[in-house]
Amino acid sequence: MKAAILGTGSWGTAFGRHLAHKWDQVVMWGIEPSQVDAINQTGTNPDFLGDIPLPPNLRATLDLNDCLENALALFVVVPSQAVRGVMAEVVKSTTFPPGIPVVNLAKGFEVSTLQRISEVITDELEQAGRLADHPVGVLLGPSHAEEVALEQPTAVVLSGRPDFNWEPLQNNISGPFFRVYINEDLPGVEIASGFKNIIALAVGMTDGLGTGDNTRGTLMTRGMVELARIGCALGGRQETFFGLAGIGDMITTCISRHSRNRNFGEAVTTSEKNPQEILAESIQVVEGVFMTQAALKLGQKLGVELPVTKQVHDVLFSGKPPRLAMRELMERQLRTELD
Ligand SMILES: NC(=O)c1ccc[n+]([C@@H]2O[C@H](COP(=O)([O-])OP(=O)(O)OC[C@H]3O[C@@H](n4cnc5c(N)ncnc54)[C@H](O)[C@@H]3O)[C@@H](O)[C@H]2O)c1
């Protein structure tokens, strides 16, 4: 049993390491020769996972055909804005096995089209005339790579095309430290996972300003209301936003020292540099920044108010001081909680 993974970053490697307990062979495809060589030669991924050892049945390759050949499932773990380009190459590959499930693990939307990432994958398969062939799904939820790589108990959600039986894959991905639930609300799961990074940026910004737990709790709760509001307008189910991909991932991302979105938000308020300069220095993708742009456009298109997202966007892209953004949120017109 062979699994193919696109991406040799933190999550691709940690997830591949987990799969290697159960699958005979796991092959990750990457574009950075230094990352691929380090994984194969040292049995670690020093850029992203320090010295955590990787098993011998997990390897990396620069050759996409090699990665895909004879795979029984394909997992897409590159940054969300790169998925379309990568899938365009996958569908051209002569070794892409017909019929295998294609599962997205990236969290975000494509900014240029405002599509969910599973929709981007679906588009590329459809254009190549291969959509009928491949079930498309997502595997998302509170799953920091650093903790999965250390085998700390984690639970996530598998969601996908409703006419496909996802249970065999659920079984083949689950393990003693990694529990997989199925949720049939694909849009809700994907929307929740993308949007919560915006709230993590906001929490990081207020952490950087020195505010405390009252502020964190307020941002997470009102952020979840905002997320559910746009998520339902986009076709997600309310209950999903209170599940693992929703509130579960929101809490994890907003309180964790591993969260690059929270950490980036904090750096924005504590660093002398501007947000774009800080971003340029990060070797890891900060999905919330792209998601803020996509969310604001979606909110405008659907007529849904997104006050936290708007303030985060203005801090990141219009030079608004974070303290002013926080004050404007606090001084919005007073209202009832449950509307
Ligand atoms: N890190 C986590 O804990 C975690 C957990 C769950 C989901 N995710 C999601 O998984 C996705 C990947 O995150 P990550 O943490 O692995 O990112 P990362 O920054 O650690 O690694 C990104 C990887 O993608 C590769 N890459 C970048 N541009 C590419 C391109 N155009 N084509 C091919 N490869 C490219 C990089 O070389 C690198 O190997 C993101 O959407 C993230 O939100 C991450």
The ligand as a MOL file (V3000), in Angstrom:
LIG
                    3D

  0  0  0     0  0            999 V3000
M  V30 BEGIN CTAB
M  V30 COUNTS 44 48 0 0 0
M  V30 BEGIN ATOM
M  V30 1 N 1.8610 22.9900 9.6810 0
M  V30 2 C 0.7530 22.5100 10.2080 0
M  V30 3 O 0.7060 22.2280 11.4050 0
M  V30 4 C -0.4690 22.3120 9.3530 0
M  V30 5 C -1.5020 21.5300 9.8610 0
M  V30 6 C -2.6490 21.3240 9.0920 0
M  V30 7 C -2.7320 21.9220 7.8310 0
M  V30 8 N -1.6940 22.6760 7.3700 0 CHG=1
M  V30 9 C -1.8340 23.2550 6.0340 0
M  V30 10 O -1.0360 22.5090 5.1250 0
M  V30 11 C -0.5710 23.3490 4.0710 0
M  V30 12 C 0.9380 23.2240 3.9840 0
M  V30 13 O 1.4210 23.7000 5.2090 0
M  V30 14 P 2.8530 23.3510 5.7820 0
M  V30 15 O 2.7830 23.6500 7.2210 0
M  V30 16 O 3.3340 22.0260 5.3670 0 CHG=-1
M  V30 17 O 3.7060 24.4970 5.0550 0
M  V30 18 P 5.2750 24.7250 5.0780 0
M  V30 19 O 5.4910 26.1700 4.8670 0
M  V30 20 O 5.8660 24.0550 6.2620 0
M  V30 21 O 5.7490 23.9100 3.7860 0
M  V30 22 C 5.2460 24.1870 2.5260 0
M  V30 23 C 5.8500 23.1980 1.5440 0
M  V30 24 O 5.2810 23.4520 0.2550 0
M  V30 25 C 6.3310 23.5880 -0.6920 0
M  V30 26 N 5.9060 24.5100 -1.7350 0
M  V30 27 C 5.7840 25.8550 -1.6700 0
M  V30 28 N 5.3670 26.3330 -2.8500 0
M  V30 29 C 5.2220 25.2540 -3.6720 0
M  V30 30 C 4.8420 25.0870 -5.0100 0
M  V30 31 N 4.4820 26.1330 -5.7740 0
M  V30 32 N 4.8190 23.8400 -5.5260 0
M  V30 33 C 5.1510 22.7850 -4.7840 0
M  V30 34 N 5.5360 22.8640 -3.4950 0
M  V30 35 C 5.5620 24.0910 -2.9570 0
M  V30 36 C 7.5340 24.1070 0.0980 0
M  V30 37 O 8.7380 23.7590 -0.5530 0
M  V30 38 C 7.3580 23.3330 1.4100 0
M  V30 39 O 7.9210 22.0560 1.2870 0
M  V30 40 C -1.0460 24.7700 4.4450 0
M  V30 41 O -2.2160 25.0430 3.7460 0
M  V30 42 C -1.3440 24.6780 5.9330 0
M  V30 43 O -2.3520 25.5860 6.3390 0
M  V30 44 C -0.5680 22.8610 8.0910 0
M  V30 END ATOM
M  V30 BEGIN BOND
M  V30 1 1 1 2
M  V30 2 2 2 3
M  V30 3 1 2 4
M  V30 4 1 4 5
M  V30 5 2 4 44
M  V30 6 2 5 6
M  V30 7 1 6 7
M  V30 8 2 7 8
M  V30 9 1 8 9
M  V30 10 1 8 44
M  V30 11 1 9 10
M  V30 12 1 9 42
M  V30 13 1 10 11
M  V30 14 1 11 12
M  V30 15 1 11 40
M  V30 16 1 12 13
M  V30 17 1 13 14
M  V30 18 2 14 15
M  V30 19 1 14 16
M  V30 20 1 14 17
M  V30 21 1 17 18
M  V30 22 2 18 19
M  V30 23 1 18 20
M  V30 24 1 18 21
M  V30 25 1 21 22
M  V30 26 1 22 23
M  V30 27 1 23 24
M  V30 28 1 23 38
M  V30 29 1 24 25
M  V30 30 1 25 26
M  V30 31 1 25 36
M  V30 32 1 26 27
M  V30 33 1 26 35
M  V30 34 2 27 28
M  V30 35 1 28 29
M  V30 36 1 29 30
M  V30 37 2 29 35
M  V30 38 1 30 31
M  V30 39 2 30 32
M  V30 40 1 32 33
M  V30 41 2 33 34
M  V30 42 1 34 35
M  V30 43 1 36 37
M  V30 44 1 36 38
M  V30 45 1 38 39
M  V30 46 1 40 41
M  V30 47 1 40 42
M  V30 48 1 42 43
M  V30 END BOND
M  V30 END CTAB
M  END
